[in-house]
Amino acid sequence: MEALTEKLTNLLLPISNALNNNKHLTAVKNAMMFTIPFMIVGGIFCLLAQPPVPSTLEPTNFFYSFLLSWKAWATANGGVLLPVFNLTINFIAVYVAFGVAYELAKDYAIDKLAAGFCSLFIFFLTSAAPFTDKTLGTIISCGNLGGVGMFYAIIVAFVVCEIYRFCKVKNFKIKLPEQVPPNVSAPFEALIPFTISTLLFLVLNIISLNVMDSNLCKLIYAIIQPLLSASGSLPSVIMISILLSLFWFMGIHGNNLVGSVLTPITTANLAINAQFIMTGQGSPTPLAGAFMTIFGNWMSYPAMMLVFFLVAKSAQLKSLRKLALVPDLFNINEPLTFGVPIVMNVLLALPIMICNVIMCTAAYLLMDSGIVGSIYISLPFTCPGILNLFLSTGDVKTIFMWLIMFAVDVVILFPFVKMYDKQLLKEENASIDE
């Protein structure tokens, strides 16, 4: 076990350090955290505007009558509900363009607002440039402002910040007399990097329009779409599940660490899934939103907690199940991770990994085949797993799917927890005898 732990440490710690120390990934991670309220509010209004009501439903009972009334209300009030969805989930790339540039500029110690607004301006210029309609006047197309444009928004933010940093290092700026207040001189100092950034992307966008007949945003999306499809494939899901479990085994917060790479993918897919629900365009993908955690630790840890109540005889697990029960119900698993502990504990970490891989695989296959709906709504992470899954998919079948998976997790974990409990009980009895 010591040899295995040492090998895992040597393998995972360099990866952990590389991800934690990368300024660009940190900026993306921090910026994505600020988009969570937009995704949650947009998801709620998406659900209100598109209730999960089959077209063939008849008002044969009170619940069905309620659903049909909800659908009628949503249809009548779509003009109020849909703008909230369109300005949150369907505008997510806009907030990412500003947020990533702001966070990276903060790390580079350059003007945060200047970099953020420059990134935002260039993103609009090269993905949704205004055009004139005889009837509507000057308008913009919003098709690239949601999940489709999110990765391009990140690229724009990166390039803009690098240009601003280069100009700062080389002291390329308009210098005003020292007597001029900083708040007056700052916009002039940002003028040169702003101009360079604008000209660079404007020229590249013109070339893209003339050669590829699409703006830069669409071009970048066309290039990375195969990569996104590959990252959302079943083998990728299995690999991510294993990595998450391994990092937690090492005592490293796997979700935060992997999230810097994974969250942009799952957030973009969430926006695409929501657009599919609202308009029927595109195709939904299973790897969206909280997929990895709903079918990972948010299911296996509560299953392990139930096994504690079924078999635990040791004082340690008996006391721990009382302390950790309420947090665990709301997806706060740290009391179990570090209290059992699961960290550096192969006897429990291994079956947890097995459960997570099996359930993520099963859920992926069921969602990919269309048997159950994919996730298109983001909810607070403290929403219990079964409720989170139902509300984020709007598919009642997911409740039964979750219950079956939960029962399978309990069966898998049962013998391992029982062995660990016997081991603890033996150690406790030995200490009493001494």
GIQUIQUI-V140014 format. One record per residue. RES is the residue in one letter. PSI is psi in whole degrees, -180 to 180 (none if undefined). OMEGA is omega as a letter, one per 30 degrees, with the letter a starting at -180 (NA if undefined). Layout:
res=RES psi=PSI omega=OMEGA
res=RES psi=PSI omega=OMEGA
This chain:
res=M psi=-39 omega=l
res=E psi=-40 omega=l
res=A psi=-41 omega=l
res=L psi=-43 omega=l
res=T psi=-42 omega=a
res=E psi=-41 omega=l
res=K psi=-43 omega=l
res=L psi=-39 omega=l
res=T psi=-47 omega=a
res=N psi=-30 omega=a
res=L psi=-45 omega=a
res=L psi=-33 omega=a
res=L psi=-43 omega=l
res=P psi=-38 omega=l
res=I psi=-45 omega=l
res=S psi=-46 omega=a
res=N psi=-40 omega=a
res=A psi=-43 omega=a
res=L psi=-42 omega=a
res=N psi=-32 omega=a
res=N psi=-4 omega=a
res=N psi=117 omega=a
res=K psi=-38 omega=a
res=H psi=-45 omega=l
res=L psi=-36 omega=l
res=T psi=-41 omega=l
res=A psi=-43 omega=l
res=V psi=-46 omega=a
res=K psi=-47 omega=a
res=N psi=-40 omega=l
res=A psi=-39 omega=a
res=M psi=-30 omega=l
res=M psi=-37 omega=a
res=F psi=-15 omega=l
res=T psi=-10 omega=a
res=I psi=-47 omega=l
res=P psi=-38 omega=l
res=F psi=-42 omega=a
res=M psi=-39 omega=a
res=I psi=-50 omega=a
res=V psi=-44 omega=l
res=G psi=-39 omega=l
res=G psi=-41 omega=l
res=I psi=-45 omega=a
res=F psi=-28 omega=l
res=C psi=-44 omega=l
res=L psi=-40 omega=l
res=L psi=-39 omega=a
res=A psi=-27 omega=a
res=Q psi=75 omega=a
res=P psi=146 omega=a
res=P psi=73 omega=a
res=V psi=116 omega=l
res=P psi=147 omega=a
res=S psi=-21 omega=a
res=T psi=4 omega=a
res=L psi=138 omega=l
res=E psi=146 omega=a
res=P psi=64 omega=a
res=T psi=-14 omega=l
res=N psi=178 omega=a
res=F psi=-42 omega=a
res=F psi=-44 omega=l
res=Y psi=-38 omega=l
res=S psi=-38 omega=l
res=F psi=-44 omega=a
res=L psi=-42 omega=l
res=L psi=-36 omega=l
res=S psi=-40 omega=l
res=W psi=-44 omega=a
res=K psi=-41 omega=l
res=A psi=-41 omega=l
res=W psi=-42 omega=l
res=A psi=-40 omega=l
res=T psi=-41 omega=a
res=A psi=-29 omega=a
res=N psi=20 omega=a
res=G psi=-33 omega=a
res=G psi=-23 omega=l
res=V psi=-37 omega=a
res=L psi=-42 omega=a
res=L psi=-36 omega=l
res=P psi=-34 omega=l
res=V psi=-43 omega=l
res=F psi=-45 omega=a
res=N psi=-32 omega=a
res=L psi=2 omega=l
res=T psi=-80 omega=a
res=I psi=-42 omega=a
res=N psi=-3 omega=l
res=F psi=15 omega=a
res=I psi=-34 omega=a
res=A psi=-29 omega=l
res=V psi=-47 omega=a
res=Y psi=-33 omega=l
res=V psi=-41 omega=a
res=A psi=-43 omega=l
res=F psi=-46 omega=a
res=G psi=-44 omega=a
res=V psi=-44 omega=l
res=A psi=-41 omega=a
res=Y psi=-47 omega=a
res=E psi=-41 omega=l
res=L psi=-39 omega=l
res=A psi=-37 omega=l
res=K psi=-41 omega=l
res=D psi=-33 omega=l
res=Y psi=-6 omega=a
res=A psi=42 omega=l
res=I psi=174 omega=a
res=D psi=112 omega=a
res=K psi=-48 omega=a
res=L psi=-40 omega=l
res=A psi=-46 omega=l
res=A psi=-41 omega=a
res=G psi=-47 omega=a
res=F psi=-35 omega=l
res=C psi=-45 omega=l
res=S psi=-43 omega=a
res=L psi=-45 omega=a
res=F psi=-47 omega=a
res=I psi=-37 omega=l
res=F psi=-47 omega=l
res=F psi=-43 omega=a
res=L psi=-38 omega=a
res=T psi=3 omega=l
res=S psi=-27 omega=a
res=A psi=52 omega=a
res=A psi=135 omega=a
res=P psi=148 omega=l
res=F psi=164 omega=a
res=T psi=130 omega=l
res=D psi=137 omega=a
res=K psi=-34 omega=a
res=T psi=-45 omega=a
res=L psi=-13 omega=a
res=G psi=-147 omega=a
res=T psi=121 omega=a
res=I psi=167 omega=l
res=I psi=152 omega=l
res=S psi=130 omega=a
res=C psi=7 omega=a
res=G psi=-26 omega=a
res=N psi=5 omega=a
res=L psi=-5 omega=l
res=G psi=-138 omega=a
res=G psi=-30 omega=a
res=V psi=-37 omega=a
res=G psi=5 omega=a
res=M psi=-43 omega=a
res=F psi=-32 omega=l
res=Y psi=-38 omega=l
res=A psi=-40 omega=l
res=I psi=-43 omega=l
res=I psi=-44 omega=l
res=V psi=-46 omega=a
res=A psi=-44 omega=l
res=F psi=-50 omega=a
res=V psi=-44 omega=l
res=V psi=-46 omega=a
res=C psi=-37 omega=l
res=E psi=-37 omega=l
res=I psi=-44 omega=l
res=Y psi=-42 omega=l
res=R psi=-42 omega=l
res=F psi=-45 omega=l
res=C psi=-34 omega=l
res=K psi=-45 omega=a
res=V psi=-41 omega=a
res=K psi=-1 omega=l
res=N psi=37 omega=l
res=F psi=98 omega=l
res=K psi=160 omega=l
res=I psi=116 omega=a
res=K psi=126 omega=l
res=L psi=161 omega=l
res=P psi=151 omega=a
res=E psi=-24 omega=a
res=Q psi=-18 omega=a
res=V psi=129 omega=l
res=P psi=147 omega=a
res=P psi=-37 omega=a
res=N psi=-19 omega=l
res=V psi=-40 omega=a
res=S psi=-27 omega=a
res=A psi=-46 omega=l
res=P psi=-35 omega=l
res=F psi=-35 omega=l
res=E psi=-28 omega=l
res=A psi=-5 omega=a
res=L psi=-42 omega=a
res=I psi=-51 omega=l
res=P psi=-32 omega=l
res=F psi=-44 omega=a
res=T psi=-44 omega=l
res=I psi=-45 omega=a
res=S psi=-45 omega=a
res=T psi=-48 omega=a
res=L psi=-41 omega=l
res=L psi=-53 omega=a
res=F psi=-32 omega=l
res=L psi=-45 omega=l
res=V psi=-46 omega=l
res=L psi=-37 omega=l
res=N psi=-39 omega=l
res=I psi=-43 omega=l
res=I psi=-44 omega=a
res=S psi=-42 omega=a
res=L psi=-39 omega=a
res=N psi=-36 omega=a
res=V psi=-46 omega=a
res=M psi=-5 omega=a
res=D psi=34 omega=l
res=S psi=152 omega=l
res=N psi=174 omega=a
res=L psi=-39 omega=a
res=C psi=-48 omega=l
res=K psi=-37 omega=l
res=L psi=-47 omega=l
res=I psi=-41 omega=l
res=Y psi=-40 omega=l
res=A psi=-34 omega=a
res=I psi=-43 omega=a
res=I psi=-10 omega=a
res=Q psi=-44 omega=l
res=P psi=-36 omega=l
res=L psi=-40 omega=l
res=L psi=-41 omega=l
res=S psi=-41 omega=l
res=A psi=-40 omega=a
res=S psi=-22 omega=l
res=G psi=13 omega=a
res=S psi=167 omega=a
res=L psi=-45 omega=l
res=P psi=-37 omega=l
res=S psi=-42 omega=l
res=V psi=-43 omega=l
res=I psi=-44 omega=a
res=M psi=-43 omega=l
res=I psi=-42 omega=l
res=S psi=-42 omega=l
res=I psi=-44 omega=l
res=L psi=-44 omega=l
res=L psi=-46 omega=a
res=S psi=-40 omega=l
res=L psi=-41 omega=l
res=F psi=-42 omega=l
res=W psi=-37 omega=l
res=F psi=-34 omega=l
res=M psi=-2 omega=a
res=G psi=11 omega=l
res=I psi=135 omega=a
res=H psi=95 omega=a
res=G psi=-40 omega=a
res=N psi=-42 omega=l
res=N psi=-39 omega=a
res=L psi=-54 omega=a
res=V psi=-25 omega=a
res=G psi=-30 omega=l
res=S psi=-27 omega=l
res=V psi=-39 omega=a
res=L psi=-38 omega=a
res=T psi=-43 omega=l
res=P psi=-35 omega=l
res=I psi=-50 omega=a
res=T psi=-32 omega=l
res=T psi=-43 omega=l
res=A psi=-43 omega=l
res=N psi=-35 omega=l
res=L psi=-45 omega=l
res=A psi=-40 omega=l
res=I psi=-41 omega=l
res=N psi=-41 omega=l
res=A psi=-40 omega=l
res=Q psi=-36 omega=l
res=F psi=-42 omega=l
res=I psi=-40 omega=a
res=M psi=-36 omega=a
res=T psi=-15 omega=a
res=G psi=8 omega=a
res=Q psi=146 omega=a
res=G psi=-165 omega=l
res=S psi=136 omega=a
res=P psi=155 omega=l
res=T psi=141 omega=a
res=P psi=-40 omega=a
res=L psi=83 omega=a
res=A psi=152 omega=l
res=G psi=-131 omega=a
res=A psi=28 omega=a
res=F psi=-50 omega=a
res=M psi=-31 omega=a
res=T psi=-34 omega=l
res=I psi=-43 omega=a
res=F psi=7 omega=l
res=G psi=-117 omega=a
res=N psi=-25 omega=l
res=W psi=-9 omega=l
res=M psi=-46 omega=a
res=S psi=-35 omega=a
res=Y psi=-47 omega=l
res=P psi=-34 omega=l
res=A psi=-42 omega=l
res=M psi=-38 omega=l
res=M psi=-42 omega=l
res=L psi=-41 omega=l
res=V psi=-36 omega=l
res=F psi=-44 omega=a
res=F psi=-26 omega=a
res=L psi=-37 omega=a
res=V psi=-17 omega=a
res=A psi=128 omega=l
res=K psi=-17 omega=l
res=S psi=148 omega=a
res=A psi=-35 omega=a
res=Q psi=-50 omega=a
res=L psi=-32 omega=l
res=K psi=-44 omega=l
res=S psi=-36 omega=a
res=L psi=-38 omega=a
res=R psi=-28 omega=l
res=K psi=-42 omega=a
res=L psi=-35 omega=a
res=A psi=-8 omega=a
res=L psi=-54 omega=a
res=V psi=-49 omega=l
res=P psi=-39 omega=a
res=D psi=-34 omega=l
res=L psi=-27 omega=a
res=F psi=28 omega=l
res=N psi=25 omega=l
res=I psi=97 omega=a
res=N psi=-3 omega=a
res=E psi=-37 omega=l
res=P psi=-36 omega=l
res=L psi=-43 omega=a
res=T psi=-45 omega=a
res=F psi=-11 omega=a
res=G psi=-33 omega=a
res=V psi=-49 omega=f
res=P psi=160 omega=l
res=I psi=-25 omega=l
res=V psi=127 omega=l
res=M psi=24 omega=a
res=N psi=92 omega=a
res=V psi=-34 omega=a
res=L psi=-31 omega=l
res=L psi=-32 omega=a
res=A psi=-36 omega=a
res=L psi=-51 omega=l
res=P psi=-31 omega=l
res=I psi=-44 omega=l
res=M psi=-44 omega=l
res=I psi=-46 omega=l
res=C psi=-48 omega=a
res=N psi=-43 omega=a
res=V psi=-45 omega=a
res=I psi=-46 omega=a
res=M psi=-39 omega=l
res=C psi=-39 omega=l
res=T psi=-48 omega=a
res=A psi=-45 omega=a
res=A psi=-41 omega=l
res=Y psi=-47 omega=a
res=L psi=-40 omega=a
res=L psi=-41 omega=a
res=M psi=-41 omega=a
res=D psi=-32 omega=l
res=S psi=-8 omega=l
res=G psi=7 omega=l
res=I psi=-40 omega=l
res=V psi=160 omega=a
res=G psi=154 omega=l
res=S psi=162 omega=a
res=I psi=131 omega=l
res=Y psi=4 omega=l
res=I psi=137 omega=l
res=S psi=132 omega=a
res=L psi=160 omega=l
res=P psi=143 omega=a
res=F psi=-17 omega=a
res=T psi=-2 omega=l
res=C psi=123 omega=a
res=P psi=146 omega=a
res=G psi=-50 omega=a
res=I psi=-40 omega=l
res=L psi=-39 omega=l
res=N psi=-45 omega=a
res=L psi=-45 omega=a
res=F psi=-48 omega=a
res=L psi=-32 omega=a
res=S psi=-15 omega=l
res=T psi=-26 omega=a
res=G psi=19 omega=a
res=D psi=115 omega=a
res=V psi=-23 omega=l
res=K psi=-24 omega=a
res=T psi=-24 omega=l
res=I psi=-47 omega=l
res=F psi=-37 omega=l
res=M psi=-46 omega=a
res=W psi=-44 omega=a
res=L psi=-41 omega=l
res=I psi=-45 omega=l
res=M psi=-41 omega=l
res=F psi=-42 omega=l
res=A psi=-39 omega=l
res=V psi=-41 omega=l
res=D psi=-42 omega=l
res=V psi=-44 omega=a
res=V psi=-42 omega=a
res=I psi=-42 omega=a
res=L psi=-25 omega=a
res=F psi=-55 omega=a
res=P psi=-34 omega=a
res=F psi=-43 omega=l
res=V psi=-39 omega=l
res=K psi=-42 omega=l
res=M psi=-43 omega=a
res=Y psi=-39 omega=l
res=D psi=-41 omega=l
res=K psi=-39 omega=l
res=Q psi=-45 omega=l
res=L psi=-41 omega=a
res=L psi=-40 omega=l
res=K psi=-42 omega=l
res=E psi=-39 omega=l
res=E psi=-41 omega=l
res=N psi=-37 omega=l
res=A psi=-39 omega=a
res=S psi=-31 omega=l
res=I psi=-41 omega=a
res=D psi=-34 omega=a
res=E psi=none omega=NA
